[in-house]
Amino acid sequence: MGIGGQETAPPLARDPMINFLIDCGIVFNGPVILKQTKTGEPLTHLARAWRKRAAGLVGIGLGYALEQNGLWREHTFGILREGVLEAAAEKKKYFGLMLIGEAADGFVTGVLSDGEMPSNGQVEARQ
């Protein structure tokens, strides 16, 4: 791999976007801010941070992260103005696509599965 690491762990399911990810994905640089949660899944923690419009969070990264053991694994992470928001364990590098705006809102709604969608900064229940 030209950006580091030794191997890639196969995804849990077939990824129809893998070619797009390979062609259009980017490496996200900058400091890593580790915000682990004591309860719940890291992905849920990240989704809630997006929904609350956490300060400095400008997007959601979908792709892969390079673990300390040299293995790239599928991963979702927060993208900050300057760096990466990590909700699990710190990784060496991050590679992927950036979701912003409605794309990130839709992703978060799918993660939280509660039917709420942000609208003009407000969270409302869908009918």
C-alpha positions in Angstrom: 0.0 0.0 0.0 1.4 3.3 -1.1 0.1 5.2 2.0 1.4 2.8 4.7 0.4 -0.4 6.3 0.9 -4.0 5.3 -2.6 -5.5 4.7 -6.2 -4.7 4.5 -8.8 -6.6 6.5 -11.6 -7.7 4.2 -14.9 -5.8 4.8 -17.6 -7.7 6.6 -19.9 -7.4 3.6 -19.5 -6.7 -0.1 -18.9 -2.9 -0.6 -20.4 -1.6 -3.8 -18.6 1.7 -3.3 -15.1 0.2 -3.0 -13.9 1.3 -6.5 -15.2 4.8 -5.8 -13.4 4.9 -2.5 -10.1 3.7 -4.1 -10.4 6.3 -6.8 -11.7 9.3 -4.8 -10.7 8.6 -1.2 -8.2 10.9 0.5 -5.9 10.6 3.5 -7.0 12.7 6.4 -4.2 14.4 8.3 -3.8 16.5 11.4 -4.0 15.8 15.1 -6.3 13.0 16.3 -8.7 14.0 19.1 -9.7 10.8 21.0 -13.1 11.1 22.6 -14.0 7.6 23.8 -17.4 6.8 25.2 -17.7 4.8 28.4 -21.0 3.3 27.2 -22.4 2.4 23.8 -20.8 2.0 20.4 -18.2 4.4 19.1 -20.3 4.9 15.9 -23.3 5.9 17.9 -21.2 8.3 19.9 -19.9 9.9 16.6 -23.4 10.1 15.2 -24.6 11.9 18.3 -21.7 14.3 18.1 -22.7 15.1 14.5 -26.3 15.6 15.4 -25.4 18.0 18.2 -23.2 19.9 15.8 -20.2 19.5 18.0 -17.7 22.3 17.7 -15.2 21.9 15.0 -16.8 18.8 13.5 -17.2 19.4 9.7 -17.9 16.0 8.3 -18.0 12.2 8.8 -15.3 10.1 7.3 -16.2 6.7 5.8 -13.4 4.4 4.8 -10.5 2.7 6.5 -8.1 3.4 9.4 -4.6 2.1 9.8 -4.3 0.3 13.1 -1.1 0.2 15.2 -0.5 -3.4 14.0 -0.2 -2.3 10.3 -3.7 -3.5 9.3 -6.2 -1.3 7.5 -9.8 -1.9 8.7 -13.1 -0.4 7.7 -13.7 2.6 9.9 -15.9 5.6 10.5 -14.5 8.8 12.0 -15.2 12.4 12.6 -13.5 15.1 10.4 -12.5 18.2 12.3 -11.4 21.5 10.8 -7.9 20.5 11.8 -7.6 16.8 12.3 -9.7 13.7 13.1 -12.2 12.9 15.8 -11.7 9.3 16.9 -14.5 7.7 19.0 -12.8 4.2 19.5 -9.0 3.8 19.7 -6.4 6.0 18.1 -5.2 4.9 14.7 -2.1 5.8 12.7 -3.8 7.1 9.5 -7.3 7.6 8.2 -8.4 7.2 4.5 -11.8 7.6 3.0 -14.6 9.8 1.8 -16.1 12.8 3.6 -19.8 13.1 4.1 -21.1 16.6 4.8 -24.5 18.3 5.0 -27.5 16.2 4.0 -25.3 13.1 3.2 -23.9 13.1 6.8 -27.4 13.8 8.2 -28.8 10.8 6.4 -26.0 8.6 7.5 -26.5 9.6 11.1 -30.2 9.0 10.9 -29.5 5.4 9.6 -27.0 4.9 12.5 -29.3 6.1 15.2 -32.4 4.5 13.6 -34.7 6.9 15.6 -36.5 8.7 12.7 -35.1 12.1 13.8 -33.4 14.2 11.2 -31.7 17.6 11.7 -33.5 20.5 10.0 -32.0 23.9 10.2 -30.0 22.9 13.2 -33.1 21.6 15.0 -33.8 17.9 15.7 -37.4 17.0 14.9 -39.3 13.7 14.8 -40.4 12.6 11.3 -44.1 11.8 10.8 
